[in-house]
Amino acid sequence: MSVTTAATAKPRTDRPAADQETVSATLTIAAPVTRVFAQLADPTTHAAIDGTGWVQEAADRAPLTEAGQIFRMDMHHAKHPDGDYRVVNKVEVLEAPRAIGWLTGQEKADGQLEFGGWIWRYDLVPLGPSETQVTLSYDWSAVPQHIREYIQFPPFGPEHLPNSLHHLAELAA
């Protein structure tokens, strides 16, 4: 496997600058853009891609094929009140094989979906028949104040995005 490491998260110490509401990392992956995109559009691979270890398993296993599609993931986080929990995701961007992104939220007891305002997005640029530049970004600019009062953004360390991209590279190889 050949991975060109251009994976550098934007500078971040303990917390991003007060006006910074997006973090990103970029990695060149030695695989065709269609293969990389197929990994991202398959919810069953998301646990293996995740750089935090929080994603456990896809509750909805159908491939992501269109904007508006909903898919759920089983999660675990030691600091979550329940430890194990489920998130619901709504595909916001799906431009195969160039971009895919989703909002994350929860399903309330009454079945209503509620999204927190943060989005995960992957942008893919083919660099030839067997190389793809992938940028993973996490944008929390639309998170309302009442959520910001109890969740620090981003809720993960600076290694998460590069780790996720390296995991994606291993799967796509």
C-alpha positions in Angstrom: 0.0 0.0 0.0 1.3 3.4 -0.9 0.0 6.4 1.0 1.3 9.9 0.3 1.0 11.6 3.6 -0.3 15.1 3.0 -2.5 14.5 6.0 -2.2 17.6 8.0 -5.0 18.9 10.1 -5.3 22.7 10.2 -3.3 24.0 13.1 -5.1 23.4 16.3 -3.9 23.3 19.9 -6.3 22.4 22.7 -9.2 24.3 21.0 -9.5 26.0 17.7 -9.5 29.7 17.5 -12.8 31.3 18.6 -13.8 32.2 15.0 -12.7 28.8 13.6 -15.7 26.5 13.1 -14.3 24.0 10.6 -11.3 21.6 10.8 -10.0 19.5 8.0 -7.3 17.1 6.9 -6.1 16.0 3.5 -4.5 12.8 2.3 -3.5 11.4 -1.1 -4.6 7.8 -1.3 -3.2 5.3 -3.7 -6.6 4.1 -5.1 -9.0 5.2 -7.8 -11.5 7.9 -6.9 -14.4 5.5 -7.5 -13.0 2.9 -5.1 -12.4 5.5 -2.4 -15.9 7.0 -2.9 -17.5 3.5 -2.7 -15.9 3.0 0.8 -17.4 6.3 2.0 -20.8 5.5 0.5 -21.0 2.2 2.3 -22.1 2.7 6.0 -20.8 -0.7 6.9 -17.2 0.6 6.5 -17.7 3.7 8.7 -16.6 2.0 11.9 -13.4 0.9 10.3 -12.8 4.4 8.9 -13.5 6.3 12.1 -10.4 7.6 13.8 -11.9 7.9 17.3 -13.3 4.4 17.8 -16.7 5.8 18.7 -18.5 4.4 15.6 -19.4 0.8 16.4 -21.7 -0.5 13.6 -24.0 0.6 10.9 -27.7 0.1 11.9 -28.7 0.9 8.4 -26.6 -0.9 5.9 -27.8 0.3 2.5 -25.3 2.2 0.4 -25.6 6.0 0.4 -27.1 7.0 -3.0 -28.8 10.3 -2.7 -29.1 13.6 -0.8 -31.8 13.4 1.9 -31.1 9.7 2.6 -31.1 8.8 6.3 -28.7 6.2 7.9 -28.1 5.3 11.5 -24.9 4.3 13.3 -24.5 2.6 16.7 -21.9 4.5 18.7 -20.0 4.3 22.0 -18.4 7.1 23.9 -17.3 6.9 27.6 -18.5 10.5 28.3 -21.9 10.0 26.7 -24.6 9.7 29.4 -25.7 6.3 28.0 -22.2 5.1 26.9 -23.8 3.2 24.0 -26.1 5.3 21.8 -27.3 5.6 18.2 -27.0 8.6 15.9 -29.0 9.4 12.8 -27.3 10.9 9.8 -28.8 12.7 6.9 -26.9 12.8 3.6 -26.6 16.5 2.7 -24.1 16.2 -0.2 -23.8 13.3 -2.6 -22.0 14.0 -5.9 -20.5 10.7 -6.9 -17.6 10.2 -7.0 -16.4 13.7 -5.9 -18.2 14.6 -2.6 -20.2 13.1 0.1 -21.3 14.6 3.4 -23.9 14.2 6.2 -25.4 15.9 9.2 -25.4 14.0 12.4 -28.2 14.1 15.0 -30.6 11.9 16.9 -34.0 10.3 16.7 -36.3 11.5 19.5 -38.7 9.2 21.3 -41.6 10.4 19.1 -39.7 9.5 16.0 -38.8 13.0 15.0 -35.2 13.5 13.7 -33.2 16.3 15.2 -29.8 17.4 13.8 -27.2 19.2 15.8 -25.8 21.4 13.1 -22.5 19.7 12.4 -21.6 18.2 9.1 -19.0 15.6 8.0 -17.8 16.0 4.5 -15.3 14.3 2.2 -14.1 16.0 -1.0 -12.3 13.7 -3.5 -10.1 14.9 -6.4 -8.7 12.3 -8.8 -5.0 12.8 -9.3 -4.8 10.1 -12.1 -6.2 6.6 -12.6 -4.9 5.3 -9.3 -4.6 8.2 -6.9 -7.1 10.3 -5.1 -6.7 13.4 -2.9 -9.3 13.3 -0.1 -10.1 16.2 2.2 -12.2 15.4 5.3 -13.8 18.3 7.0 -15.9 18.8 10.1 -18.0 22.0 10.2 -19.9 23.0 13.3 -20.8 26.5 12.2 -24.5 25.8 12.2 -24.6 24.4 15.8 -27.1 26.3 17.9 -25.9 28.0 21.1 -28.0 25.6 23.4 -25.9 22.7 22.1 -22.6 24.5 22.4 -23.3 25.0 26.1 -22.8 21.3 26.8 -20.6 20.1 23.9 -17.1 21.4 23.1 -16.4 21.7 19.4 -14.8 19.9 17.9 -15.5 17.0 20.3 -12.4 15.1 19.3 -8.7 15.6 19.3 -6.5 16.8 16.4 -5.5 13.3 15.4 -9.0 12.2 14.5 -9.2 13.5 11.0 -5.8 12.3 9.8 -6.4 8.9 11.5 -9.7 8.5 9.7 -8.1 9.3 6.3 -5.4 6.7 7.0 -8.0 4.1 7.8 -9.8 5.0 4.6 -6.6 4.6 2.6 -6.1 1.1 4.1 -9.6 0.1 3.1 -9.4 1.5 -0.4 -6.0 -0.1 -1.1 
